[in-house]
Amino acid sequence: MELEQTTILLGMFALMLAGILAGIHIAFAFAVTALIGNILIFGDGDLEEGFTIALSGLGSVSYEYLRSEVFAAIPLFMLLGDFVNKSGSARDLYKLINHTMKFIPGRLAVATVAGNAVFAAVTGVSIAAAAAFSRIAYPQMRYHKYNRQFALGSVAGSACLGMIIPPSVLLIVWGIIAEKSISQLFIAGAIPGLILATFFMCYICIRATINPSLAPKFEDTAEQSALTKAEYASGIGIGLLIVLIMGGIWGGLFTPSEAAGVGAAGAMVLGVLKGMRVKQLATAIVDSGKTAAPVMFLLLTANMYAKFMEAAGMSELIRNTFEHYSLGPTGIVIVIILIWLALGMILDSISIILITVPIFAPLTEGFFDPIAFALFGILCIEAGLLTPPFGLLVYTVKGSINDAQATLAEIFKGSVPYWMLMLIVMLLIWRFPEIATWLPNKMLG
């Protein structure tokens, strides 16, 4: 029976990957393979009985997860991001940060990192940050004669901050799939996120100091120096919104889902003050719904597939395989890193988490703190988004900028230092998990 279950498990995994590579939507690939696998496992030769049990199991999983309030956090945070982006507050935030850093070497690129860090703390979506700052920051850097590759790299590289600085959609997805506290994950992401942002800024300053031609010094022009009262108020408003969201979560006033609702309402008020009216508000709501619906369906079908893998003994199979080859904790982590980087070339972050976390999280619990492993994993997966030949963030930047001369090769090359710094922070978390666990332990006990 064990051999039969292993055969079914491997066969369904191969079928799922084949479907994804053939162009089938990953959610349908999850759902179909989970259904067929459960029929084969629970039917025990009787396909009709297996079909009945499998349908009953899928129905209970759907009911259990769709009624969970945790799921509400994802569309609400996406709605918050759409309000901020479409109201123009993101642009005001960049100009405010840019203006206050005028005497720092490479200040426009540093401002891009700082702006991405703050924007990430509002939206938690790296693709949104990459698209927004490709339109906001890149034209300003090129206007001031910044090196094209240097400018493109700062936009693409710093967009990865969106997935580690809370409230990150990936942290929410990880928490749901691995059944870990989202509040703990949010708090844990703060210190590694700030370390990574600091590393990015230091790299830019050092490069701009060594080679000033990459980032010419600040020239005080009316276009760059003039900031209206409305822009000041808008930028400060986003700062207050971040304090409200994170302060509420850290202080125990809100759950992540409640904080998402409060944040979305606050962003809507900010958008109205910025001039958004019913039509623009409706567009933001519809657009965020279009983005959130596939993610929610993905989460549901991925959980179905995770339950199937659990029933079929996937974790035990992988654990026995690692033990057979005597890899040990270090060998296991290295294999996981290679798998994540490889998957990052062909799949988006959420899909990678949905496929791998149900397998890897139980496997590493014995030697890697689960909260630290979550931050470690998200950094590794985000690094995959900058890895050639299919770095999703790189293609997002290329598609968002209005510069026919910019090439994918330039964006990939410009992103390499940021990719390396992400791996350094990731390895620091592996070696010193307290970087991720100290703050949540201190605040939540």
C-alpha positions in Angstrom: 0.0 0.0 0.0 2.9 2.4 0.8 4.5 1.8 -2.6 1.1 2.3 -4.3 0.6 5.6 -2.5 4.1 6.7 -3.4 3.4 5.9 -7.0 0.2 7.8 -7.0 1.9 10.8 -5.3 4.7 11.0 -7.7 2.4 10.5 -10.7 0.1 13.3 -9.6 3.0 15.6 -8.9 4.4 14.9 -12.4 0.9 15.4 -13.9 0.6 18.7 -12.1 3.9 20.0 -13.4 3.2 18.8 -16.9 -0.1 20.7 -16.8 1.5 23.9 -15.7 4.3 23.7 -18.3 1.6 22.9 -20.9 -0.1 26.2 -20.1 -3.0 25.1 -17.9 -3.7 27.6 -15.1 -1.9 26.4 -12.0 -5.1 26.6 -9.9 -6.9 24.1 -12.2 -3.8 21.9 -12.2 -3.9 21.8 -8.4 -7.6 21.1 -8.3 -7.7 18.3 -10.9 -4.6 16.5 -9.7 -5.8 16.7 -6.0 -9.2 15.3 -7.0 -7.8 12.4 -9.1 -5.2 11.7 -6.4 -7.7 11.5 -3.6 -10.0 9.3 -5.7 -7.1 6.8 -6.3 -5.9 6.9 -2.7 -9.3 6.7 -0.9 -11.1 4.5 -3.5 -8.9 1.5 -2.8 -10.0 0.0 -6.1 -13.6 1.3 -5.9 -13.5 4.5 -8.0 -17.1 5.4 -7.2 -16.5 5.3 -3.5 -13.2 7.2 -4.0 -15.0 9.8 -6.0 -17.6 10.3 -3.2 -14.9 10.6 -0.5 -12.8 12.9 -2.6 -15.7 15.3 -3.3 -16.7 15.3 0.3 -13.1 16.2 1.3 -12.8 18.9 -1.2 -16.1 20.4 -0.1 -15.0 20.4 3.6 -11.7 22.1 2.7 -13.5 24.7 0.6 -15.9 25.5 3.4 -13.2 25.6 6.1 -10.9 28.0 4.2 -13.3 30.3 2.5 -15.1 31.1 5.7 -11.8 32.0 7.4 -11.3 35.8 8.0 -7.6 35.5 7.3 -8.5 35.3 3.6 -10.0 38.8 3.8 -6.5 40.4 4.4 -5.3 39.7 0.8 -8.0 41.5 -1.3 -8.1 44.4 1.3 -4.3 45.0 1.2 -4.5 44.9 -2.6 -7.3 47.4 -2.5 -5.3 49.6 -0.2 -2.4 49.5 -2.7 -4.6 50.4 -5.7 -6.1 53.4 -3.8 -2.5 54.6 -3.0 -1.2 54.1 -6.5 -4.2 55.5 -8.5 -4.6 58.5 -6.3 -1.0 59.6 -7.0 0.0 59.4 -3.4 2.8 57.0 -4.3 4.3 59.6 -6.6 4.0 62.3 -3.9 5.7 59.9 -1.4 8.7 59.5 -3.8 9.1 63.2 -4.4 9.0 63.8 -0.6 11.7 61.2 0.1 13.7 62.4 -2.9 13.6 66.0 -1.7 14.8 65.2 1.8 17.9 63.2 0.5 19.3 65.8 -1.9 22.8 65.7 -0.5 23.3 61.9 -0.4 25.3 60.4 -3.2 23.0 58.6 -5.7 20.1 60.3 -3.9 17.5 59.4 -6.6 18.4 55.7 -6.5 18.5 55.9 -2.7 15.1 57.6 -2.7 13.8 54.8 -5.0 14.9 52.2 -2.4 13.4 54.3 0.5 10.3 54.9 -1.5 9.9 51.2 -2.4 10.4 50.3 1.3 7.6 52.6 2.4 5.4 51.7 -0.6 6.0 48.0 0.1 4.9 48.6 3.7 1.6 49.9 2.3 1.0 47.4 -0.6 3.1 44.4 0.2 3.2 43.5 -3.6 6.6 43.7 -5.3 5.1 43.6 -8.8 3.0 46.7 -7.9 6.1 48.5 -6.6 8.1 47.6 -9.7 5.4 48.9 -12.0 4.8 52.1 -9.9 8.5 53.1 -9.5 9.3 52.2 -13.1 7.0 55.0 -14.1 7.8 57.4 -11.2 11.5 57.0 -10.4 13.1 55.9 -13.7 12.2 58.9 -15.8 13.5 61.2 -13.0 16.8 59.4 -12.8 17.3 59.4 -16.6 16.3 63.2 -16.7 19.3 63.8 -14.3 21.6 61.7 -16.5 21.8 58.6 -14.3 23.4 55.6 -15.9 20.6 53.5 -17.5 21.7 50.1 -16.1 22.3 51.6 -12.6 18.8 53.2 -12.7 17.1 50.1 -13.9 18.8 47.9 -11.4 17.8 50.1 -8.5 14.1 50.0 -9.6 14.0 46.2 -10.1 16.2 45.3 -7.2 14.5 47.4 -4.6 11.0 46.2 -5.7 11.8 42.9 -3.9 11.4 44.7 -0.6 7.6 44.5 -1.2 7.5 40.8 -0.2 9.5 40.9 3.1 8.4 44.2 4.6 5.0 43.8 6.3 2.2 43.7 5.4 3.3 41.4 2.6 0.9 39.4 0.6 3.5 36.6 0.5 3.7 36.6 4.3 -0.1 36.2 4.4 0.0 33.4 1.9 2.8 31.6 3.7 1.0 31.9 7.0 -2.2 30.4 5.5 -0.4 27.5 3.8 2.0 26.7 6.7 -0.6 27.5 9.4 1.6 30.0 11.2 0.7 33.2 12.9 0.5 36.0 10.3 1.0 38.6 13.1 4.2 36.9 14.0 5.3 36.8 10.4 4.5 40.5 9.9 6.6 41.5 13.0 9.4 39.1 12.0 9.7 40.7 8.6 10.5 44.2 9.9 14.1 43.7 10.9 15.3 41.7 7.9 13.4 44.1 5.7 15.2 47.1 7.2 18.6 45.4 7.0 18.0 44.6 3.4 16.9 48.2 2.6 20.0 49.5 4.4 22.3 47.2 2.4 20.7 48.5 -0.8 21.1 52.1 0.2 24.8 51.6 1.3 25.6 49.9 -2.0 24.1 52.7 -4.0 26.0 55.4 -2.0 29.3 53.5 -2.3 28.9 53.0 -6.1 27.9 56.6 -6.6 30.9 57.8 -4.6 33.4 55.6 -6.4 32.0 56.3 -9.8 30.1 59.7 -9.9 29.2 59.3 -13.5 26.7 56.6 -12.5 24.7 59.2 -10.5 25.5 62.9 -11.2 25.4 65.2 -8.2 22.2 67.0 -7.3 21.3 70.2 -9.2 18.7 72.3 -7.6 16.1 72.9 -10.3 12.6 74.2 -9.8 11.2 70.8 -11.0 13.0 68.9 -8.3 12.9 71.4 -5.4 9.3 72.5 -5.6 7.0 70.6 -3.3 3.5 71.7 -2.7 1.6 71.6 0.6 -0.7 68.9 -0.9 2.3 66.7 -1.8 3.7 67.1 1.7 0.4 66.2 3.2 0.0 63.2 0.9 3.4 61.8 1.7 2.9 62.3 5.4 -0.5 60.8 5.1 0.9 57.5 3.8 3.4 57.5 6.7 0.6 57.9 9.2 -1.3 55.1 7.4 1.7 52.8 7.8 2.0 53.7 11.5 -1.7 53.0 12.0 -1.6 49.6 10.3 1.6 48.3 11.9 1.1 50.0 15.2 -2.4 48.4 15.4 -1.0 45.0 14.6 2.0 45.2 16.9 -0.1 46.8 19.7 -2.7 44.1 19.5 -5.5 46.5 18.5 -6.1 44.8 15.1 -5.7 41.4 13.7 -4.0 41.5 10.2 -7.4 41.2 8.5 -8.9 44.1 10.6 -5.7 46.1 9.9 -6.2 45.5 6.2 -9.8 46.9 6.4 -8.7 49.9 8.4 -5.8 50.5 6.0 -8.0 50.2 2.9 -10.5 52.7 4.4 -7.7 55.1 5.3 -6.3 54.8 1.8 -9.7 55.5 0.3 -10.1 58.7 2.4 -6.6 59.7 1.3 -7.6 59.1 -2.3 -10.8 61.2 -1.9 -8.7 64.0 -0.5 -6.4 63.7 -3.5 -9.2 64.1 -5.9 -10.5 60.5 -6.5 -14.2 60.4 -7.2 -16.8 57.6 -7.5 -15.6 56.5 -11.0 -11.9 56.3 -9.9 -12.8 54.6 -6.6 -14.9 52.0 -8.5 -12.1 51.4 -10.9 -9.6 50.8 -8.1 -12.1 48.4 -6.4 -12.7 46.4 -9.6 -9.0 46.3 -10.5 -8.1 45.0 -7.0 -10.9 42.4 -7.3 -9.5 41.2 -10.6 -6.1 40.8 -9.1 -7.3 39.2 -5.8 -9.8 36.7 -7.2 -7.2 34.4 -9.0 -5.0 34.6 -5.9 -7.9 33.4 -3.6 -8.8 30.6 -6.0 -5.1 29.6 -6.1 -5.0 29.4 -2.3 -8.1 27.3 -2.2 -6.9 24.8 -4.8 -3.4 24.7 -3.3 -4.8 23.8 0.0 -6.7 21.0 -1.6 -3.5 19.7 -3.2 -1.6 20.1 0.2 -4.2 18.0 1.9 -3.8 15.3 -0.8 0.0 15.4 -0.4 -0.5 15.0 3.4 -2.7 12.0 2.9 -0.3 10.5 0.5 2.7 10.9 2.7 4.7 13.4 0.7 6.6 14.9 3.7 7.5 11.4 4.9 8.7 10.4 1.4 11.0 13.5 1.1 12.3 13.1 4.6 13.2 9.5 4.0 14.9 10.4 0.7 17.0 13.0 2.4 17.9 10.6 5.2 18.8 7.9 2.7 21.4 10.2 1.1 22.5 11.5 4.5 22.3 15.1 3.5 21.7 16.5 7.0 20.2 19.9 7.8 22.8 21.9 5.7 22.4 19.6 2.7 18.6 19.9 2.9 18.7 23.7 3.0 21.1 23.9 0.1 18.8 21.6 -2.0 15.8 23.7 -1.0 17.6 26.9 -2.1 18.5 25.4 -5.5 14.9 24.3 -6.0 13.5 27.7 -5.1 15.9 29.6 -7.4 15.2 27.2 -10.2 11.4 27.6 -9.8 11.8 31.3 -9.6 12.9 31.4 -13.2 9.6 30.0 -14.4 6.9 30.6 -11.8 5.6 33.5 -9.8 6.2 33.7 -6.0 2.8 32.7 -4.9 2.8 29.6 -7.1 6.2 28.6 -5.7 5.0 28.9 -2.1 1.8 27.0 -2.9 3.7 24.1 -4.5 6.7 23.9 -2.1 5.8 25.2 1.4 3.5 22.3 2.3 6.5 20.0 1.6 9.4 22.0 2.9 7.9 23.6 6.0 7.3 20.3 7.9 10.6 18.9 6.7 12.7 21.8 8.2 10.8 22.3 11.5 13.2 20.1 13.4 16.2 22.3 12.8 15.0 25.6 11.4 12.7 28.0 13.3 9.4 28.1 11.3 9.2 31.9 11.5 12.8 32.4 10.4 12.4 29.8 7.7 9.4 31.8 6.3 11.6 34.9 5.9 14.5 32.9 4.6 12.2 31.3 2.0 10.5 34.5 0.8 13.9 36.1 0.3 15.1 33.1 -1.7 11.9 33.1 -3.8 12.1 36.8 -4.4 15.7 36.4 -5.6 14.3 34.0 -8.1 12.3 36.8 -9.6 15.5 38.5 -10.5 17.1 35.3 -11.9 17.5 35.0 -15.6 16.1 34.0 -18.0 12.5 34.6 -16.7 12.8 37.0 -13.8 9.2 38.3 -13.4 10.3 41.6 -11.8 12.7 42.2 -14.7 9.9 41.8 -17.3 7.6 44.0 -15.2 10.1 46.8 -15.2 10.8 46.4 -19.0 7.1 46.5 -19.7 6.4 49.5 -17.5 9.2 52.0 -18.6 8.9 54.2 -21.7 12.4 53.6 -23.0 12.9 51.6 -26.2 16.7 51.6 -25.7 16.5 49.8 -22.3 17.1 46.1 -22.7 16.3 43.1 -20.5 20.1 42.3 -20.3 20.7 45.8 -18.8 18.0 45.2 -16.2 19.3 41.8 -15.3 22.9 43.1 -15.0 21.8 46.1 -12.9 19.9 43.8 -10.6 22.8 41.4 -9.8 24.2 43.4 -6.8 20.7 43.5 -5.3 20.3 39.7 -6.0 23.5 39.1 -4.1 22.6 41.3 -1.2 19.3 39.4 -0.8 21.2 36.1 -0.7 23.5 37.6 2.0 20.6 38.6 4.2 19.0 35.2 3.5 22.1 33.4 4.7 22.3 35.6 7.7 18.8 34.5 8.7 19.9 30.9 8.2 23.0 31.4 10.4 21.3 33.7 12.9 17.6 33.0 13.0 17.3 35.5 15.9 17.3 38.3 13.3 13.8 37.2 12.4 12.5 35.8 15.7 13.8 38.3 18.3 11.2 41.0 17.6 8.1 38.7 17.6 9.3 36.9 20.7 9.9 40.2 22.4 6.5 41.7 21.5 4.3 38.6 21.6 6.1 36.5 24.1 
